[in-house]
Amino acid sequence: MKHAELWCAAGTAFVCAMLSLILDIPAWAAALGTAALLLLLHAVFRHREKKALDDLIMRTDRMLRNPDAAFFSDYDESGLSVLANAIRKLSCTLREQNEALRSDHIALKEALENLSHQLRTPLTSMTLLLDLLRSPKLTPEQRRAYTQELSNLLARMQWLIELLLKLSAIDAEAVQFAKEPVDCGTLIRTALDTVGISAELKAITVETALEGTPGYIGDFQRSCEALINLLKNCIEHTPEGGSIRIAASQSPVMTEITVTDSGPGISDEDLPHIFERFYRSADAAPGSGYGIGLAYAQRVFAMQQGALEASNVLPHGACFRIRIYPSSV
């Protein structure tokens, strides 16, 4: 019995007892009157409780059909108020999850559209090259040139697909990052071995500067892949005869690696978006990139409790700053 019912029952019994004393009513009549009043009060409270319960059921059913339309009115202090509060919290959680699912659906749709576009372009070029290679009128030099271009397109598609698979595996938490000593000097040299030829073809000077023997605890292989993507981006945006500087240092607080190029820098419009997947500048040259390498690099260092940020330097050029905090790894 609820508090209100108890108070009403106690009040009714007290009134009946007083009336029996004042009006000299027999005890059995007072008891009978008290019982009748209690039954009436019980029926009234049960009716109110059933009405509130029916209202709660109706609103819960409405919430199940449409979480956005969920609304629960205030109930008096009873077990229903506790249940209503629990359902109200559940409706808020469902609403938030519904919004998150909508956002994920939109993001997935955009990602698939971008991916199909990125793959469609080289596939179209490969189809044209294959048609050209079928021509019997090609000279040996032309055939070699077309074959080399076809090989380059296949290599870029393979790189894109593999990078997307790695990024998806990281997002799905399906990979375990190693926690081993990483020497920054070895990391930089290994990355440069991969992109050195590309830099030489553009006559780009690469300078390295190490303060002591900086290092951190992390995953060497994935860190190297991330750094290679950073260097590829810098080489791509650095004009012929330009320069790239890679510096590394370590303090009690963090290990820092910076990659600075002498290119035109990053526009104010592009700067907030360059780490977004498939993002490409409006003035990017055709075939200059897929907008996935920087996103992968940032995710790799984030998984190692680090951070990757981009900025511009004076008089011109872009700077990528990697920070890894040993105390957090």
Secondary structure, DSSP 4 states (H G I P E B T S, - for coil): --HHHHHHHHHHHHHHHHHHHHTT--HHHHHHHHHHHHHHHHHHHHHHHHHHHHHHHHHHHHHHH-GGG-------SSHHHHHHHHHHHHHHHHHHHHHHHHHHHHHHHHHHHHHHHHHHHHHHHHHHHHHHHT-TT--HHHHHHHHHHHHHHHHHHHHHHHHHHHHHHHHTT-S----EEEEHHHHHHHHHHHHHHHHHHTT-EEEEEESSS-EEEE-HHHHHHHHHHHHHHHHHHSPTT-EEEEEEEE-SS-EEEEEEE-S----TTTGGGTTSTT---TTPPTTS--S-HHHHHHHHHHHTTEEEEEEE-SSS-EEEEEEE-GGG-
